[in-house]
Amino acid sequence: MQKLHRLSIPSTLSSLCAAMLLAACGGGSSSPTASSASTADSAQAGAVAASEGNAAASSPDTSSMPSAQPAPIAVAPAPVGGQATPSPSAPAPAPAPAQAPAPAPAPAPAPSTQPSAKTIFGASSFWYQQIPANAPLHANSAGFAADFQRQIQSYYGNVTINTDSYASPVYVADASTPTVKVSFWDCQGKGYVDQALQAQWAQVPIPSYAQPSDGTDGEMTVYQPSTDTVWEFWQTRKVNGQWQACWGGRMTNASKSDGRFANSYGTTATGLPFLGGQISAEELQAGEIGHAIGIALVEPKAYPALSWPASRTDGFYTGANAIAEGQRFFLDKSVNVDALNIHPVAKTIARAAQKYGFVVWDKAGALSLRVNNPKGYTAMGKADPYDALFNGTQPYAILNGFPWDKLRFLPMDYGKP
């Protein structure tokens, strides 16, 4: 049986290039992050066809600089609360066709060694705090919910799930994994080396089989439990056997942290780590996600507006009901998830959305969630777990029928210590 090609939505396109590049660019987390997606009808047709040719077009080789990459933009790293900087991008998929009945759950593959987000950061991190039944709502919760619906209707009609591209593979290094230096690659033409970031990458235990994600972002995450350290990389590549990356960061004492990168570091636009808000295959296999879920919007509120836990933003939208990066929201707890005619994976996500909610962590060409990239499994010789979990449904159709009209928005800076 021919394997379905999964199509992923890239992460953000900065306001600096949105107007002129939207039809030609897709997305990429920036330094600190940015990516986006094209609205071209031809990309939509290609998504439905799911051909190998489209796979090659939307997932360029990250081992070298793309030949057709847009001109770099010279910027300095953003300070705390600062504005994230832009990056190149790639095409977006089509909206899902009319909803079909949810398929029966398929047997899940055996678990791998991928970590659960529950085990990474401090127990008091906002990622793991359940939203109480009596949680206060923002005074403009209804307005934000309406803007969320507007974005869905304007961009592909649904929320997609990023898998092969624009989602980070996670590699777990043991105590014996040799360390390597990851060099700073000035892919944005800044004209200088960030010495603090270079110091964070001086000794990184990257497994020999590690590969960055497909797509122009080339994300990659390394987690070493023995040293309690997390590394993130954006625009990652290997040149003559040497690792390079354009941005990212290191988080030490991860198990005691609040689950946020310091200052201008980290790969998402907000400085929130992939390990916090991505969904692992193990969680979907178990039918339970134990943390808040990161979500990318197309039109988050313009800089400098942001809400804790975000430390920076690449927002640009100025509408009256614009949703800020860092804002948190949840699925109304009165929704009977078991009664919904949606995919089993969507039900698992819906239950987590009621318990822990979503946090806006990036800007993208379509509204999107991320799962742990399957390369984190297949690079080790394991089966791609999403083949069984999605059971023939394309990622952009998994959330068909999800009750997005039942969202409730929390106050700004909700949960801030």
C-alpha positions in Angstrom: 0.0 0.0 0.0 1.4 3.4 -1.0 2.2 5.5 2.0 0.3 8.8 2.1 2.4 11.9 2.0 1.8 14.0 5.0 1.6 17.7 4.3 2.6 20.2 7.0 2.0 23.9 7.5 5.1 26.0 8.1 5.4 28.2 11.1 5.5 32.1 10.5 6.1 34.9 8.0 7.0 38.2 9.5 5.0 41.4 8.8 8.1 42.7 7.0 7.6 40.3 4.1 4.0 39.1 4.4 2.6 41.5 1.8 5.2 40.9 -0.8 6.0 37.2 -0.3 2.8 35.5 0.9 2.2 33.9 -2.5 5.8 32.7 -2.8 6.8 32.0 0.8 5.6 29.5 3.3 7.1 29.5 6.8 9.9 29.1 9.1 10.5 29.6 12.8 12.7 32.6 13.1 15.6 33.8 15.0 13.8 34.0 17.5 11.2 32.5 15.0 9.0 33.1 12.1 7.3 31.2 9.2 4.3 31.2 6.9 2.4 29.7 4.0 1.2 30.4 0.5 -2.4 30.7 -0.4 -2.0 29.6 -4.0 -4.8 27.4 -5.4 -2.1 25.3 -7.1 -0.7 24.4 -3.7 -4.1 23.3 -2.6 -4.6 21.1 -5.6 -1.1 19.6 -5.0 -2.0 18.9 -1.3 -5.1 16.9 -2.3 -3.1 15.0 -4.9 -0.5 14.2 -2.2 2.1 13.4 -4.8 5.8 12.7 -4.3 6.6 15.7 -6.5 4.8 18.0 -4.1 6.7 16.4 -1.2 10.0 17.4 -2.8 8.8 20.9 -3.6 7.6 21.7 -0.1 10.4 20.0 1.8 13.7 21.2 0.5 17.0 19.6 1.6 18.2 21.3 4.7 21.8 20.0 4.4 22.7 23.1 2.3 21.5 26.6 1.7 18.4 26.6 -0.5 19.2 28.1 -4.0 16.0 30.0 -4.2 16.0 31.4 -0.7 14.7 35.0 -0.4 17.3 37.7 0.4 18.2 37.7 4.1 17.2 40.4 6.5 19.8 41.9 8.8 18.5 42.0 12.4 19.8 41.7 15.9 18.4 39.2 18.4 15.3 40.5 20.1 15.4 41.5 23.8 12.9 40.2 26.3 9.5 41.3 25.2 11.0 42.1 21.8 10.0 41.4 18.3 10.9 38.2 16.6 12.7 38.3 13.3 11.6 36.8 9.9 12.7 33.9 7.9 12.2 32.1 4.6 9.1 30.0 4.0 7.4 27.2 2.1 3.9 26.3 0.5 0.8 25.5 2.5 -1.6 22.6 2.0 -5.2 22.7 1.0 -8.1 22.8 3.3 -9.6 19.4 4.2 -12.6 18.2 2.1 -16.0 17.7 3.6 -15.8 15.7 6.8 -16.1 12.0 6.6 -17.1 9.7 9.5 -14.2 9.3 11.9 -12.2 6.1 11.3 -11.9 3.4 13.9 -8.8 3.6 16.0 -5.9 1.5 14.5 -3.5 -0.5 16.6 -0.6 1.7 17.7 3.0 0.8 17.2 5.2 0.0 20.2 6.3 3.0 22.2 9.7 4.5 21.6 12.1 6.4 23.9 10.6 9.8 23.1 10.1 11.7 26.3 6.7 12.9 27.6 6.6 16.7 28.0 5.3 15.9 31.5 8.8 14.7 32.5 10.8 17.7 31.2 10.1 20.9 33.0 9.3 21.8 36.6 6.1 20.5 38.1 4.8 24.0 38.7 5.4 25.0 35.0 2.3 26.5 33.4 2.5 23.7 30.8 1.2 21.2 33.3 -1.4 23.2 35.2 -5.0 22.2 34.6 -7.4 25.1 34.0 -10.0 25.1 36.9 -13.7 24.9 36.2 -14.1 28.4 37.7 -11.3 30.0 35.8 -11.9 33.7 35.0 -12.4 34.6 31.4 -11.1 37.7 29.5 -13.7 40.4 29.2 -13.3 40.1 25.4 -13.3 36.3 25.3 -16.2 36.3 22.8 -14.4 38.8 20.6 -11.2 36.7 20.6 -13.2 33.6 19.8 -14.8 35.4 16.9 -11.4 36.4 15.5 -10.2 32.8 15.8 -13.2 31.7 13.7 -12.4 34.5 11.2 -8.9 33.2 10.8 -10.1 29.6 10.3 -12.5 30.8 7.6 -9.9 33.0 5.9 -7.1 30.4 5.9 -8.0 26.9 4.7 -11.1 26.4 6.8 -9.4 24.3 9.5 -6.5 23.8 12.0 -3.9 21.5 10.6 -1.3 19.3 12.4 2.4 19.7 11.3 4.3 16.4 11.2 7.3 15.9 8.8 7.9 19.7 8.2 7.7 22.6 10.6 7.6 20.4 13.6 10.7 19.5 15.6 12.1 16.0 15.8 13.2 15.2 19.4 16.4 13.2 20.0 17.2 11.9 23.5 20.9 11.7 24.2 22.2 9.4 27.0 25.2 10.2 29.2 27.6 8.5 26.8 26.6 10.4 23.7 29.7 12.3 22.4 29.4 16.1 22.3 29.9 18.2 19.2 30.1 22.0 18.6 27.3 23.5 16.7 28.5 26.5 14.8 26.4 29.7 14.3 25.3 30.0 10.7 24.4 33.5 9.7 21.6 32.6 7.4 19.9 36.0 7.9 22.9 38.0 7.0 23.2 39.7 10.4 26.9 40.2 9.9 28.0 39.0 13.4 28.1 35.9 15.6 26.0 35.8 18.7 28.7 34.8 21.2 26.3 33.9 24.0 24.4 31.5 21.7 27.7 30.0 20.4 28.7 29.3 24.0 25.4 27.5 24.6 26.2 25.3 21.6 29.9 24.5 22.5 29.1 20.9 23.6 25.9 19.4 22.4 25.3 15.6 22.7 23.8 15.1 19.2 23.1 11.4 18.4 24.9 10.2 15.2 21.6 9.4 13.5 19.9 12.8 14.2 18.4 14.7 11.3 16.6 18.1 11.3 13.0 18.4 10.1 12.1 18.8 6.5 11.0 22.2 5.2 12.9 25.5 5.3 12.8 25.7 9.1 15.0 22.6 9.7 14.1 22.5 13.4 15.8 20.0 15.8 15.6 19.3 19.5 18.1 17.4 21.7 17.3 16.5 25.3 19.8 14.9 27.7 18.1 13.7 30.9 21.5 13.0 32.6 22.5 16.7 32.4 18.9 17.9 32.6 19.5 20.0 29.5 17.4 20.9 26.4 18.9 22.3 23.1 16.8 23.7 20.3 18.0 24.6 16.7 16.5 26.4 13.8 17.8 26.3 10.2 19.9 23.3 11.2 22.2 21.7 8.7 25.4 19.5 8.5 28.2 20.8 6.3 31.3 18.6 5.8 30.3 16.6 8.8 29.9 19.7 11.0 26.6 20.9 12.5 25.4 24.4 12.0 22.3 26.3 12.9 21.0 29.8 12.5 19.2 30.2 15.9 17.9 28.3 18.9 19.1 28.0 22.5 20.0 25.9 25.5 17.9 25.4 28.6 19.8 24.1 31.7 18.2 22.6 34.8 15.1 21.9 32.7 13.4 20.0 35.4 13.5 23.0 37.7 12.6 25.6 35.0 9.3 27.2 34.2 9.4 25.8 30.7 10.4 29.0 28.9 13.7 30.0 27.2 15.4 33.0 28.6 15.8 36.3 26.8 15.8 36.1 23.0 16.6 32.4 22.7 14.6 29.4 21.6 13.1 28.7 18.2 9.4 29.7 18.4 8.4 33.3 18.1 7.5 33.4 21.8 10.5 31.7 23.2 8.4 28.7 24.3 10.1 25.3 23.7 8.9 22.6 21.4 9.1 20.1 24.2 6.4 22.0 26.1 3.7 22.3 23.5 4.3 19.6 20.8 2.2 16.4 21.0 4.1 13.2 21.2 3.1 9.9 19.5 3.2 8.2 22.9 0.6 10.6 24.2 -1.7 10.0 21.2 -1.2 6.2 21.7 -2.1 6.5 25.3 -5.1 8.7 24.5 -4.0 11.4 27.0 -2.0 14.6 26.6 -0.8 15.9 30.0 0.1 19.5 29.1 -1.0 22.7 27.3 -0.8 22.6 23.5 1.1 25.1 21.5 -0.8 26.6 18.6 0.2 29.0 15.8 -2.1 31.6 14.4 -1.9 33.4 11.1 -2.6 36.9 12.3 -1.6 37.4 16.0 -1.8 40.8 17.5 0.8 43.4 16.4 4.1 43.9 18.3 4.6 45.0 21.1 1.5 43.3 22.5 2.1 39.9 24.1 0.9 37.9 27.1 2.9 35.8 29.5 4.3 33.1 29.1 5.6 34.6 25.8 8.8 36.6 26.1 8.6 38.1 22.6 6.3 38.2 19.6 6.3 38.4 15.8 2.6 39.5 15.7 1.5 42.1 13.2 -2.4 42.2 13.0 -4.2 45.3 14.3 -7.8 44.2 14.3 -10.0 45.1 17.2 -10.2 41.5 18.5 -6.6 40.5 17.7 -5.2 37.6 19.8 -1.8 38.2 21.3 1.0 35.7 21.2 1.2 34.0 24.6 -2.5 34.2 25.1 -4.1 31.1 26.6 -7.5 29.6 25.8 -9.4 26.4 26.3 -12.3 24.3 25.0 -15.4 24.9 27.0 -15.6 22.2 29.6 -19.3 21.6 28.9 -18.6 20.0 25.5 -19.2 16.3 25.5 -16.1 15.1 23.7 -17.2 11.5 23.6 -20.3 12.4 21.6 -18.4 14.3 18.9 -18.1 12.6 15.5 -14.4 13.4 15.1 -11.2 11.4 14.6 -9.9 9.6 17.7 -6.7 11.8 17.7 -8.9 14.9 17.6 -10.8 13.6 20.7 -7.5 13.2 22.5 -6.6 16.7 21.6 -10.1 18.0 22.6 -9.8 16.5 26.1 -6.4 18.1 26.6 -7.9 21.4 25.3 -10.5 21.2 28.1 -8.0 20.3 30.8 -4.9 22.3 29.9 -5.9 24.5 27.0 -3.8 26.1 24.2 -1.1 28.7 24.2 -0.3 30.9 21.2 3.4 30.3 20.5 4.0 31.3 16.9 2.7 32.8 13.7 2.1 30.7 10.6 0.5 30.5 7.2 -2.4 28.5 8.6 -3.6 27.8 12.1 -1.6 24.8 13.2 -0.5 22.4 15.9 2.8 20.4 16.0 3.4 16.8 16.9 6.9 15.4 17.5 8.4 15.0 14.1 8.4 11.4 12.9 12.1 11.7 12.1 12.7 11.4 15.8 11.4 7.8 15.5 12.4 6.8 11.9 16.0 8.0 12.3 16.4 5.2 14.9 14.9 2.6 12.6 11.5 2.7 14.1 8.2 2.8 12.3 6.5 6.2 11.7 4.0 6.1 14.5 1.6 8.5 12.8 0.8 6.1 10.0 -1.2 3.9 12.5 -2.4 6.8 14.6 -3.9 8.8 11.7 -5.1 5.6 10.0 -5.2 7.0 6.5 -6.4 10.5 7.4 -4.3 13.4 6.2 -3.0 15.7 9.0 -5.0 18.7 7.7 -8.2 16.7 8.1 -7.6 15.2 11.6 -9.3 18.1 13.3 -12.4 18.1 11.0 -15.5 18.7 13.1 -13.5 20.0 16.1 -15.7 22.5 18.1 -13.6 25.6 17.5 -16.7 27.7 18.1 -16.6 26.7 21.8 -13.3 28.3 22.8 -13.0 30.4 25.9 -10.1 32.9 26.4 -8.3 33.5 29.7 -7.2 36.9 30.9 -3.9 38.3 29.7 -0.9 37.0 31.6 -3.0 34.2 33.1 -1.0 32.0 35.5 2.0 34.4 35.7 3.7 34.0 39.1 
